[in-house]
Amino acid sequence: MPRHLKRTGQHLYVDGLHLLGICERLMKEAVLAGAPGGAGTPAAPYTMANAGDWVARWRASTREGMVYYKMAGRLISKNHKVYVGDVGPAYLQSTSILESSLKAFRSKYGRLPKLNLHFGYAVTSITVIRAALNVDNATWKALRIEQTGTPPPTWTASILSTHLIAMARTPGASSNDPNDYIDAKDRELLQEWATKNAINDPQYQVLAQRVADPGLIYAKSTDSVYGGTRPAPWSEIRHSPVIAKAVRSLMKGESPSLAAGPAGYDKDYARKQLLLPVMTMAIFHAEPARNPRAWPINLMILDLAESTTARFTWDAILWHPLAIPQSATTGAGHVLAVPLSGPRGPHAPLVPFVGPQPTQQEKTAQARAERAIVPITSTLKLHLVGGLIPASPTDGGRIGGRPLWSQNRFAATEPFDFIHQKEIDVLLQWLMQFPEIGTHWSVQDPPPHGATLVPAMQVLQRQVPADVATTTGLTRIAARLQTRIGTLDYMH
């Protein structure tokens, strides 16, 4: 995989890891004016319209609990672990998918769903409801909740949602899933609504599956819920710029356009898919909160997709195409015809432990051995490779989030990792599209014997003694990176 830039006409090389160091330092130093709208509640969710708004919000995200965002009419939740989910249409002003589904149920059927009266579930339900109502025996019997399963008549969908969650959290309860305390027939209706109208904590493989076959979101995958033809897949290069432009519009608080000519998407495509808003929040909010370098790197991916760069289709961006089908990552998997590079992953002890318990030094050696880049030969291991997004592999966000700088020292503690390589792969390809860089540099690996590597601190300081041309080149690279950090606009 590419790692170095070569100066045209010279045997002079720059390590891409050092360019990542520039990227991280510029991101840390960036002071962007941001004033997101809203207050982060379901009734007044945050809205963002420029790079400053986005950076301000994800920088604060790891210090917050549950907050809410509005994007293209969707309400996106973000919890204390910086996991995001689409809880439903924003107009419902719900705190969860459960509350949204209960509100939609009441709107459609004129009542709240009935409770599950099977023994065990009923015991928990009645205990919680009686404690909440705090009424005498006569009033309780008159409500006939134990006989009919009908929630108290004064309860709203929001109140029922709160108490269903309380039931699931009751010590010794029959289930920790709030939905299980709802009658089976009504539960099926609630879950059908949720499947079509919300996404809980999306994973990159699941997002990629919906990209490859948009019909998978529907109960009947060959039909559109709202009529018309089945949506086309996004796994073709001709669709990459359409989706990239739509994502960029969402980030700017604009209404996205998904029109792509006579064979394009209908106007309701984003709403049908429920994919773009939550996908956008995962890529440009959750990931930078864990790893600040993800902000410029993921914007570069958006640029490369918009310019129809080879490989940058949306299935490959999110996940490795060979690992998208469920069958590829279950059972025995499939043997790869051509091995790929990736980290070894969790493994039996690769470092001999001297005592009964490993020392901290032995743990560190084991962890580094598991991150060693080796040939990946089975689809069962492709979760370690992921898509083009650096955070997409298993544990990619956490590993990528380890800073390259420590107390003004570069790469003081962190060895080169596969996640760094994925970031460099994007960074170098993005830089090469700019004439002032591409005409003076090329991607070449490995550096031949005798080649000169520009020292790390000279790259990081963009100052190469007695070499004005290389200093200018590094300055131009930093200028492009700085611009990329501060704008949502397409750069090419």
N, C-alpha and C positions, 0 to 999 in steps of 0.2 A: 504494500500500500504506500502511496506517496507520502513523503515526509519533508523533503527539502526543496528549496528554490535555488536555482543556479543562475548566476549572473551571466548574461549573454556575452560571449567572447572571452570569458575568464573561467579559470578553475576555482571559482569562489562560490561557496554554498552557505545558505542560511537555513538553520534548523527550524522547521515549522513549529516546534514546541516553544521556541523563543518568540515567534510571532503570536502564539497563543498568550504568552506572557504579556506582550504589548496589549493585546485585546483585553486581558483581565485587568491590567492596571488602568487602562483608559475607562473601562466600565466602572471601576471603583471610584475613579476621580470625576466621573461625569456628574455635572450639576445641571439637571434638566428641570425647566419650569413645568410643574404639573399641578392641576387643580381638578381632580376627578369630581364628577357630580355625584349627588346622592349621599347617603349615610351608611350604606352597607346593610340595610335591613330589607326584609321582603317587601315592605311598603315603599321604601325609598332606597332601592339598590344602587350600588356604585355604577357609574357609566364613565367610559374612557373614550377620548377622541384623538389623542396624540401620544407621542413617545414618552413625554414627561409624565402623563397620567399613568401610563402602564408601568413605567419604572417605579414611580412613587408607590403604586399599589403593591407590586410584587416585593419591593424592598421591605414593606411593612408586614407582609403576609405571614412570615414565620413567627411573628410576635402576637398574632391575633388568634381568636377562636373562630367560630362560624361567622362568616360574612357572606353577602349576596351581591351579585352583579346582574345587570340587565344587558342583554345583547340580542338584537334582532327579535325582540319580543319574547325571548326566553329568559328564565330566571336561573342563573347559575350559582350554585353554592360552592363555598370553599371552606373546608374545616381546618382544625388546628394542625393537622398533619399535611396541609396544603394539597389535599385531594379535592378534585372538583367533580361536580355532577350537575346534570340538567334536571331540576326538580319540577319542570313543567312550564306552561305559559305564564309569563310574568304578571298578567292581569289577575291571576288567582292569589298572588301575594302569599304563597305558602312557604313554610319553613322546611318542608321535606316532600319527597315524592308521595309518601303516604298521605299527607295532608292534601296535596293537590288532587290525588285520585279520589279521596273522600269528598272533596268539594265538587269535582266533576260528576261523581256518582249522584250526589244530592241534586245537582242541577238537572241531571237527566231523568232521574226516577222520582224526584220529589220527596225523598226520604234518605235517611242514613242506612248503611248496610246493617244487617242483623248480626248479632254476636254468635260465636260458636258455643253451643250448649252441650257439647260432648263433655263427659266427666273429665276433670282435670283442668281443661281450658275454662270450663264454666266456674269451677271453684276459684280460680285466680281472678276471672272477670268479675264475679259477684263481689269478691272481697275488695277489689280495687274500687268498684263503682259505689258500693255501700259506704266505704270510707270517704269517698269524694262527696257524696250527697249528704251524709251525716243526717239522715232522717229517722223518724221513729218507725216501729214495725208496721203500723197501720198504713203509713204513707208508702213504705217500701212495698208492701203487698199490693197496694192499689196500682202501682206502676207495672206490675206483672212482668218484670224484666226476666225473671228466672223461667217463666213459662213461654214467653214469646221471643226472647232474644232481642227485643227492640230497645235501643239505647234511650235514656231519659229524653222526654220530648223537648226539654229546654236546651239540650246540648247542640252545639254547632259541630261542623266538621273539624274545626280546629281543636275544640275541647275533646272530642272523641279521639282524635289523633294523639293528643297528649296522654290520654289514659290508656290507649292501646300500647304506647311505648312503655308506660309504667307497668302494665301487665307483663310485658316481655322482660322487664328488669326485676320483677319480683323474685326474691330468693326461693329456689325450689320450684319455679314455674315450669309448666309442661313444655314451653318453647320460648326461645329468646327472639323469635321473629314476630313482630306485632301483627303481621297479616294473619297468622295462625289463629288469632282470637276472633276472627271474622267468620261467619257462616260460609261453608264451602262454595255455594252457588254465587253469593255476592263477592266472595274473595276472587273467584275466577273472573268476574266482570271488572273488578278493580285492577287485577293484574294485566288483563287485556288492555285496559286503558293505559296503564303505566308503560307497557311494552311499546306502544305506539306514540307515547307522548312524553317520555322522560328517559334519561340515561343516568344510571348510578355508577359513579367511579369508573369511567371508561378505561379500559386497558388498550394498549397500542395494537395488540393482535385483533381484538374485537373491532376496533375502529377500522383496521385494515380489511377485515372481513366485510364490513359494510361498504367500504370503498369498492372492493372487488365485485360484490354482488349487492347493490343497494336494496334489492327486493327482500333481503334477509330480515329486514326490520318488520315486515308485515306478516300477519298470520298466514296469508296466502301470498307466497313470494312471487307469483306470476302476475299479480294484479296490483294496481295502485289503490291505496285506501280512498283517495279522493277522485278517482276516475282517471281516464287517460291511459297512456301507455306506461309500461314499466320503465323506470328510470334507467338510463345507460350507466354502465360502470365508469368509475373514475380512473381506472387502471390503464388508460391510454394516454400517450404523450400529448395528444391534441386537446385533452381536457385539463392538463396541468395548469396552463395559464388562466383558464376560466375559474378554476377553484382558487388559485392563488389570488386573483383579483378580488374574488368574493371574500376571502379571509382578510385581505387588506382593508376592504370596505368595512367589514365588521369591526376591525380594530380602530377604525376612524369614526365609529359610531354612525356609519352610513348604511343605507339599505343596499344589500348586496345584489348584484346582477348576475344571473346564471344563464343568460341568453348566449347561445353559441351557434347562431345560424339556424337553418331549417331543421337540422338534426340535433339541436341543442336541448336544454332543459326547460321545463315549464316554470312559470313564475313562482310556484309553490314548492319548488324542489327542496330548498333549504329547510322549510318548515316540515315537509314530509320526512326528510331524513333525520332531523334532530341531531345532526352530526356536526355541522360547521361551527355553531357557537361553542359547544362544549369542547370540541377539538381545538379550537382557537385558544380557549382559556387554558387548556392543558399544556399546549406548546409554548404559549407566550406569557403565561402567568405562573403556572405551577412549576415548570421546569426552571425558569430564571430564578425563582425564589430559592431553589435548591442549589443552583449553579449559575451565578451571574453571567458567565461566558455564554450560556445558552441564549441570552437575549440577542446579541449580534449574530451568533452562529445560526439560530433558527430563522432570523430575518434574511440571512444569506440563502438559506434553503428556499425560502419563499421567493426570493429573486431568481434563483436558478430554475425553480419550477415554472415561474412566469415566463422565463425566456426559453422554455421548451428544451432545457439542457437534457441530454441523454441520461438515462437512469433516474431522473428526478420526476417519476410519476408518483401519484399519491399513495398507491399501495406500497411501493418500495420506500417511500419517505417514512411511513409509519411502522412498517414491519418488513421482514424479509419475505418476498413473494413466495418462496418455496415453503414457508412455514405458515402461510395464511390459512389453508384448509385445516379444520380440526383434526382430520385423519393424520396430518403430518406431524402433529405434536402429541399424539396419544398412541397407546399400544406400543408396537415395535418401531413405529416411525418408518422413515425411508432412508436408504443410503444415498448420499450425495454423489452424483457422477463426477463432479469436480469439487474437491475439498475447499473449504473457505477458511480464512484466518479468523480466530476469535480467542477469547480467554479460555483457559482450561476449565474454570468453574469449580464449584465445591467438589471435593475429592477426598478419598481416604488420605490419612496423613502422608504428606510428601516429604516431610522433614522429620527425622527420627526424634522422638521425645525421650529425654534421659530419665526423668522422674515419672511418678504416677500421674501428675498433672503438668501440662505444658507451661513453660515460663512465658513471660510477655515477649521475650526475644524469639522464642520458638513459635508463638502465635503469629508474630509479625512475619517470620520467614514462611510459615504455612500460607498466610494470606497472600503474600507476594507470589508464591508458587502457584496458587490458584488463579492469579491474574496473568500468568505467563501466556503469551500469545502462541497458540498451537494450531495445527490443522483441525478443523471441525468437519467430521465425516458423516454425521447423522442429522436428520431434521429435528430429532429430539433435543439437540444442543443449539438449535438456531435461536432460542430465546436469549442465548448469551451474545448473539450477533445483532439481533434486532434489525431495525430499519436504518435509513440514512440519518434520522434524528439521533444525535449522540446519546440522549437519555433513554432511548427506547429499549436497549437490552436490559435484562434482569439486573436490578441494582444500579443501573447506569446513572440515575439522578444523584444517588448518594455518593457514588465513587467520583463522578464528575464534579461534585460540589466541593471536593477537597481543594483548597486554594493552592495555586502554584507559587504564590508569594507568602512568605512568613517573615514578619518583622523586617520588611524591606530587603529580604534575601530571596532570590528566585530559586524555585525547586529545591528548597532546603530539606524537605522531608518526604516529598511525594515522588516516587519513581515514575517513569514513563508508563502509561497505561493504554489499554485498548480504547478507552473512551477518549483519551487525548488524540489517538490516531484518527478516530471518527471525526472529531472536531477539525483536525488538520486537513483531512480529506475534503471537507466542505470549504474551509477557509482558502486553501490554495486554488481550488477550482473557481471560487468566486473572484479572487484577486486577478486571475488570469484574463478575465473578461474586460478589464480596463486597459485601454491602449497604453497609458503612461506607465503601466506596470508590466503588461504582457509583452511589450516590445523589448523590454530590458531584462526580463527574467523568464525562466521556464521551470517546469516541474521535472526534476530528474533524480532518480534513486537507483541504487545507492551512490553516494559520492565515491568516485574512484580513489584508488590509493594515491596519496600525494596531494589530493585536493585540499584547499584551504577552507576551513570552517570559520565563519565570522564568530568571534567569541560572544558568549551569551550577553554580557553586560553591554557590549557595543551595540548589539541588536536592540536590546531593551531600552537603551538610552538614545537610539537612532543617531549614533555618532561613531563613525569609523575613521580613525586618524589617517590623514594623508590619502583619503579616498573619498573625494567629493561626490563622485557618481553613486557609489553605494550608499553614502549618507543621504543623498537626495532621494534615492529609491526607497529607503526605509522610511523616510519622512513622508513620502507620497503614500506608502502603504498605511502608515499610522493615520494620515489624513482621511483616507477612505474608511478606515475602521471607525474613526471618530464620527464621521458623517452617518455611517450605518447605525451607530448607537443612538443617534439623536433624531432620527426621522423614521416615519413609517412608509415613506414613499419608495417606489420601485427604483432600485439602483442597478444599472447595467451599462 
